[in-house]
Amino acid sequence: MTVPVPGPPRPADPRAQDPGDLVARVMAALDVLDERPPAEHVEAFERVHAALGEALAAGSTGPA
């Protein structure tokens, strides 16, 4: 039995949040991967990729 890897938060509407804040929280989700078996990394990377795509779609508040 595997324990679910905590994924990045998935807000109901990513446009309702600051994209920079969302990116920081998503990237923080990668910090726990060193504690998880490699077999669980792919799923975590896929969730991060999807969340980062949502942040890009919502727009950027960072430097151009």
Number of C-alpha atoms within 10 A of each C-alpha: 3 8 7 10 17 12 20 23 14 13 12 8 9 18 15 9 13 14 21 15 12 21 20 12 16 22 17 14 19 17 9 13 16 9 8 13 10 9 9 14 16 10 13 20 17 12 19 22 15 15 23 19 12 19 21 15 12 16 13 13 10 7 4 4
